[in-house]
Amino acid sequence: MNFPTVDEQVAVIKRGTVEIVPEEELINKLKKSKADNKPLRIKLGVDPTRPDLHLGHSVILRKLRQFQDLGHEAILIIGGFTAMIGDPTGQNKTRPPLSADEVKENADTYILQAKKILDEEKTTIVDNSDWLGPMTFMDVVKLSSKLTVARMIERDDFSKRYQNQEPISLHEFLYPLAQGQDSVYLRSDVELGGTDQKFNLLVGRELQKSNGQEPQVCLMMPLLVGTDGTMKMSKSYDNYIGIDEPASEIYGKCLSIPDELIYPYFELVTDVSTNELSAIKTKIANDPRNAKHDLAFTITRMYHGEQAAADAKNHFEQTIIKKNIPDDAPVFTYQPGSTYRLMDIISDSNLSPSNGETKRLMKQGGVTLDDKKISDPNYEVSFKKGDELHLKVGKRKYARLISE
């Protein structure tokens, strides 16, 4: 294996990274790896609690890919066991545990999408059910003896809930131990995680030490801010960009982010080289509008290819900038003399997931009929022979309403 120099590797690894604990150990591991011509074992554990991945998930997956490109071994752990426990990380209440069937269904989709980012041939995919499942109750008791309750309460979310006199179930203490046991079983050299996973990653170090292993280095990545510019990217906050979404959706959503997120997105979720980032930062300062279009094109290209990105850019220019309705907009036909409530037309056309969402869009000025904003949920459309009305719902959904 022809590894890059240690300095070159560190430069790539530190791109976008919030914290490395401890950094000196990582450098020593990289030096030994290069001297022995032996790749490091890089561990990333993911709980398949949802089936779809967005750019927020891609931040940590891209870091794993960077380690692969440097020549190291990537181990993606599907938390088939831990997902059934439920992890409260970063939340005020526990994440609901999933059934085995839900975990498998989510995991299959997760892996399929993760392969869009990782080098499939260089990725080892394992399920922690394989080693956590067979553990006996005695094994669990022995594992629990490795950490004290006081140490557990140091974890930020546990500490806050304890101070607020909110319940903490005993099984929640087992989650960090289970994740740490993954590190012991796999003898990981480096574990990746978001900043909200720091405690769990450090538990892995402690358990490795108690088992006579060289402890892993913990590398934390930031939580990606969503398109709203305030909250972390999440489907729950409806501020996400899904990596499996249509090219036009990805392109349009990327253009909706505030200017201050352009550089972090380039740094964290794109494949542009580290050397290009300096020039990109300058362009953002001087021409944020076109820099954002560059970002949208880059991200769309990564997941859909060059031609689809070009088509998405053209679609945006035609429908948003020139305010034309796209050629592929669906057509709905109505009898002359008929009258329909616009809310029902939108619902029947599947242009909105619910009437509640349609009302919200109307209130915010997000529904137009022939460029006229419609805010009244009871607004009715009366069709005359030969009518062709152009309906727009939200930022990127269009339809032609024709009366023949």
N, C-alpha and C positions, 0 to 999 in steps of 0.2 A: 504494500500500500504506500503510495507516494503522498504523504500528508503535507499540506502547506506548512510554512513555518509557524511556530507557536504565536508569534506576534500577529501574523495574518489571521490565524484562527481566532485569537482573542478579539480582534477588530470585528470580525463577522458575528461572533457570539454576543458581543456587547451591544450590537445594534438594537436599539429600542428596549434593551433590558433595564428593568428598574433596580434589581439588586441580585448580587451573586454572593452566596454565603457558603464558605468563605472564598473570596476571589483568589487568594494565594494558593489554596488547595487546588482550584481548577487549573491554574497555570502549571502546578507541579504534575497534575494528572496528565495534562496535555504534553508536557516534556517527556514523561515516562512513556506515554502512548507512542510518541514519535520515535523515541529511542528503541523501544521494543517492537516497533512496527505492528502494534496491536491496537485496534479501535476501542474507544471507550463505549460503555453500555449506557445509552441515554434513554431514560424512562419517562414516559408520559402516560398518566392514567386518566381515563375519561369515563364518566358514568353516563350511559346512554339514556338520560332522563327525557330527552326529546328526539324526535326522528330527524329534524332538519337542522343543518348547520348554516350559520351566518358568518359574516366577516369577523365578528367578535371571537368565534371559535377558531378562525383561521390564524389569529395572531400567534397562538401557542403551537399550532400545527406547522406554521411556516418556520418557527424557530427549530422545531424538530427536523424539518426538511433541511435547514441550513447545516445542522450537525451531520445529516446524511451526506450532503454535498462536500463536507469537509473530510468525509471518509469514516465516520463513526457509525456504530450500530444503533438503529432506532428500534425501540421496543414500545409498541402501542398497547397499553393494557385496557381492555374493555372491562369496565367494572361490573360484570354480571352479578357478582355477589354484593358489592358495596351499594349498587343502585337499589337493591332490595332492602338495605338498611335505612337509607335516607340520610343525606348530609345537610346540616343546617348552615353550612358555610355562607357567610354574607347575608343571611336572612334572619328575621326576628322569630321565625318559627321553623320547625323542621321541614325539610323537603319531603314530600310524601313518598314512602317506599313504593316500588313498582312490583307487579307480578312477574314471574319468570317469562311468561309469554310476551308481556309488554317490553321487557328488557331485550329479549331476542329480536323482536320486530324493530325496535329502535336501533339496536346495535347493527343489524344488517344494513339499514339505511345509512347510519353514521359511517360505517366502514366504506361503503360505496362512494360517499361524498368525500371522505378524508383522502381517498386515493387520488382525487383531483389535485391534491396538494403534495402528498408524500410520494416518494419513489417506491412504488409497490414492490419491486423486486428486492429492495433493500430494507423492507419493513417487516419486522416480526410482530405478528398480532397474537396476543394471548388473552385469556379470560381468567380473572382472578378467582372465579368459582372453582377452577381446577385445583387450587391449593388451599383456599380458605374454606371451601365446602367440606372437605374431609376432616377438618380439625375437630377434635373432641372437646367436650366441655372443660376437661382438665387442661387441654392446650390453651383454651381461651382464658382460663383462670391464671395460668402461668404467664401468658402474654400481658394480662391486665396488671400483673405485679411489677411490670417494668416501669410504669409511670404512676405518679401520685395524683390524687384529686386536686391538690393545690396547683400542680403543673398544668392540669387540664383547664382549670379555671383561669389560667393566664391567657387562654385563647380569647381573643377580643370579643367574639359574638357570645361565647359562654359567659364571659365576665359581665357584659352588658345585661344579658338576660337574668343573671343571678342578682345583680344590683337592682334590677327592676322587679324582682320577685316573680319572674316568669318561670314556668316549669322547664326543667331540663331532665329529660329521661336518661336513665343509665345507659341505654343502648347507644345514645349519641356519643358517649365517651369511647365506644368501641370503634367508631368510624376512623378516627385518626390512627388507631392501633392497627386496624385492618389495612389501611393504606400504607402504613409503615412496614407491615409484614410483607407487602408486595415487594418493597425495596430489599428486604432480607432475602426473600425467595429468589429474586432475580439478580441479586448482587449488583445492583445498579451503581454506576459511577457518578451519574448526574441525573437529577430529577427536575423536570420542568413543571411549572404551574403558574397560575395567576397570582397576583399579590394577595388575594383572599385565601390562598392555599398555603401561605408561609408556615403556619403552625404545623399543619399536617406533614409538610415536607421535612421540617426539623425533627418531627417525631421519627421519621424514617431514619435520619442520622443517628438518633439515640438508640433505636432498636438494632441498627447495624453494629454500633459500638458494643452493645451488650452481647451480641452474638459473635464477637471477635472479628468482625469484618471492617475493612477500611470504609469510613462513612462517606456517603454520597455528598456531592456538592448540590446545593439548592439554588436554582435559577428562577427568578420571578419576573413575569412579564406583566405589563399594565392591562387593566380592563379597558377595552376599547369603548370610547364614548359613542353613543348612537347618533343617528341623523338629526336628532333634536338639539344636539350640542350640550346636553346637560347630564342625562342619565346614561348608565352603561348600556351598551347595545343588548336588546332583549326583545323577543317576540311579545313578551308581556307588556312592554312599553310601546309597542308598535313603532320602534325607531331602528329597525334592523334592515340589513341588506343580505338577503339569502344567497348563498353561492349557487343554488340550483334554480334561482328565479330566471325568467326570460331575460335576454340580453337588454331589451329596451327598459325593463324594470330596473335592472342593476344600473344602467347608464343614468336613467332619470333620478334614481334615488341618490346616487353619488353626487349629482349636481345640487341636491337639496341640502347638503351639509353646510354648516357655517364655515367661513373662510379659515378660522383658526384651527380647523380639523384637517385641512388639506395636507399639511406636512406630516402630522402624525399618521394619517392614513397611508401616505406614500411610504413612510418608514416602516410601518408595522404590517401592512397587508398587501404590499405589492412586491413584484420581483425585480424592480429596478435596482441596479447595483448601488452599493454604498458610495462609490465614487460619484455617482450621478446626483446624490442627494443635495450636495452643496449648490449645484446649479439650479436644482429644483427649488430650493429655498429662496434663491434670488428671484426666480421667475414668479414665485408666489407673492413676494413683496412688491414686485413691479406690475404684475399682470395676473391677479388672482382668478379672474374670470376664465382665461384660457388655461391657466394651470389646473383649474378644477375640471375643465374638459379633458385635459391630458390624463388626470387621475381617473375620471370616469371611463375613458377609452382603455387605459391600462388594465383596470380591474375587470372590465367587461371582456377584454381580450384574453385575460388569464383563464376565465372560466367558459368562454364560448368561442374563442378564436378570433383571428384578425378580421375576417369578413363580417362576422356577426357584430363585432364592435363598430365597424364602419357603417353597417346598416343601422345600428342603434343610434349612432351619431346623426346620420341622415334623417332618421325618423324623428329625432328630437328637433332638429333644425326645421323640418317641414311642419310639424304639428305644434310646436311650442313657440319657436321664434317667428315663423311665418303664419302660425295659427291656422294651418290647413288640417283637414281631417285626413287621417291615414287611409291609403288605398285598401288596406285589409280590414278596415273597421266593419264589424258585423252590420247586416242590413235587416231591419224588422219592418214588416208590411202591415198596414192597417186599412180597414175599409173606410172609404169616403163617408163622411157624416158621423163617424164614430167618435166618441169622447172617452178618454182614459185619464185617470189620475197619474201624473208623472211619477209619483212614488211607486205605483204598481208597474209602470213600464220599466222602470229601473230594476225592480225586483224580478219581474218575469224575464228580463234580459240578462240576469246574473251579472250586472255591472256593479253590484254592491253586495256584500255578504249578508246584510240585514237591513230592515227598515230603520232600525236605530242608528246604524252607521250612515244611512242615506240622510236622515234628519240632521245628523251632526255635520255632514258635508254641506248640506244646504245652509245651515246656520253660519258656516264659515265661508260661504260664497264659493263652494267647490262644485256646484252643479250649474251648468249653463245649457241653454237651449238656443241655438243660433246666436251664440255669444252674449245672450242675456242671462244674467244670474237669477236663478230661481231659489228663493228662500222659503216660500210657503209650501209646507208638506202636503197641502190639499190642492195644490195647483193642478189644473186640468188642461189637457191638450185636446183640442177639437180638430180633427183632420178633414181637409178638403181635398178633392181629387187633384192629383198632380203635386201635392206637397212633398218636399224633401227637407226634413228638419235635421240639424246636426246636434247631437246630444253629447255632452262631455261630463263625465262623472269622476271627480278626483282629478289628479294631475295627468293620468295617462290612459284613461279608459274612454273610448269613443264608440258611437253607434250612429247609423243613419236610420231615420224614421221616415218611411215612404208610404204615401197613400195612393193607391192605383184604382 
